[in-house]
């Protein structure tokens, strides 16, 4: 697919990374140009000025989540914050117990941090989402043991946007004596968060999810409940020894301002996002056979996950030209299995693979929503017509042959058809369910049949198509389907 300049794309991937707010960019640019350029740990004047900027940013981050400045630890982003929270808390409490709880639907940063603890000798329980994609309070309560020291669970699921009841999670953990870590990468600055009022012990967030810069985040530690956690790094003792290293002043200042803006805009922005989200869903749903993931659960404003029947995922994304979005299946490249949350809500492997995540934000407009719905409707209609299993060539004079290979259930199927007058293919057509490379090959095969008729040598055609398309190793078997269908059609299987 031809790459479009970013300026021409409709951006619908805010959950992956939000554009930087112009006010944040201007603030950071000024700091980069004029300074202070000093190390915030330095004792001289410029160092003290940088230290004041970092302290102000910590106060702004703390205010967003109901903590004080000295309860904020700056990191490189949510991944590091999650790793520091999970690993640092579990290691600190290992003498009290070695059981940790997380969710199957967690972001890899959380799930893999917990799996790493398992290799250190901890026992791990992974909670399964219910049919709406939510991990319930009852599931957490039933998993707690006398030796449970930590539960690490996300507030808003990054794939389908469902909201978890972290207030109830916190109450359950508090009564038990376990600490609760909340991954708030998708909720900080978008939903109200007060760690003191809710009783949350540890919380991770990232700047670039709330219109700040990439490369900076924070771990927020409720000091009333958490006296200390173990550091992951060792160095000069900055940030009370929890995360040593020279603070990037311009980045933490950018995060602080992003938090200020998020707090000020939260109410109005949330209402606008919900309105745009409803408008988007209404437009997508009109195509029919579009399933809303997380239906029946509370969903955060901005994330809309849908599974689309009768289309193949890569073809759909390819057809949505001009729209930047994410595939929502989060499949393992090795096992090609759907993500835990899609599996738990009952999506088949085929539907899970045809799942898209649209995410909108501060700069999304109604006009963009309407244009995306228009592009989506056209793409889905075209792909479903291409994947229709009815014959493509209507009965008439002449002999019709067809060749078919693959299975729709496996995500790749192709049929080639030809109408013959003697050795000449006077009409050819194809149907495809599969990735764009299969469509290209089928189209090429139909054209070759019409050009050469019975004189077509399939082996020569196959070599030429492989040279032209240059498929990656994992796609070569797909091209074999086009070859087999072409061979059968040429040899004369009656339709």
Buried (B, 14 or more C-beta within 10 A) or exposed (E): EEEEEEEEBBBBBBBBBBBBBEBBBEBBEEBEEEBBBBBBBBEEEBBBBBBEBBBBBBBBBBBBBBBEBBBBBBBBBBBBBBBBBBBBBBBBBBEEBBBBBBBBBBBEBBBBBBBBBEEEEBBBBBBBBBEBBBBBBEBBBEBBEEBBBBBBBBBBBBBBBBBBBBBBBBBBBBEBEBBBBBBBBBBBBBBBBEBBEBBBBBBBBBBBBBBBBBBBBBBBBBEEBBEBBBBBEEEEEBBEEBBBBBBBBBBBBBBBBBBBBBBEBBEEBBEBBBEBBEBBBEBBBEBEEBBBBBBEBBBBBBBBBBBBBBBBBBBBBBBBEEBBBBBBBBBEEEEEBBBBBBBBBEBBBBBBBBBBBBBBBBEBEEEBBEBBBEBBBBBBBBBBEBBEEEBBBEEEEBEBBBBBBBEBEEBBBBBBBBBBEEEBBBBBBBBBBBBBBBBBBBBBBBEBBBEBBEEBEBEEBBEEBBEEBEBEEEBEEBBBBBBBBBBBBBEEBEB
